[in-house]
Amino acid sequence: MKVSELADKTSATGIGEYKCEDKDVESVYISDMVSDIITCAKANCLLLTLQTHKSVIAAANLVDVTAIVFARGKKPPEDVIALAEKAGIRLFCTDLDTWSFAMKLVELGIK
């Protein structure tokens, strides 16, 4: 699935008006710990998290995450959105909890 299809195929809503490269989402990684993201997330994955601070963007950029989805209606502040735009990481939010959103991704074939 392409990042551009994420909102249409799930309950996610795009955050910000910026354009990023339309990469393929190859897998999903779920974590709220920056150290786990750095050591375990894979390039081209979708990161599903509750954390909305700058360190998440820095960690995601380090491992070349394709997009980040913030669960349970969490939305990052403007400085975090600006940092994601600079890094070329597309941001989304969903009102679903991480488990429910992950199950939607599994139904779409993303594991």
Sequence and secondary structure as in RCSB ss.txt:
>XXXX:A:sequence
MKVSELADKTSATGIGEYKCEDKDVESVYISDMVSDIITCAKANCLLLTLQTHKSVIAAANLVDVTAIVFARGKK
PPEDVIALAEKAGIRLFCTDLDTWSFAMKLVELGIK
>XXXX:A:secstr
 BGGGHHHHSS EEESS      B  EEEE S HHHHHHH  TTEEEEES  SHHHHHHHHHTT SEEEE TT  
  HHHHHHHHHHT EEEE SS HHHHHHHHHHTT  
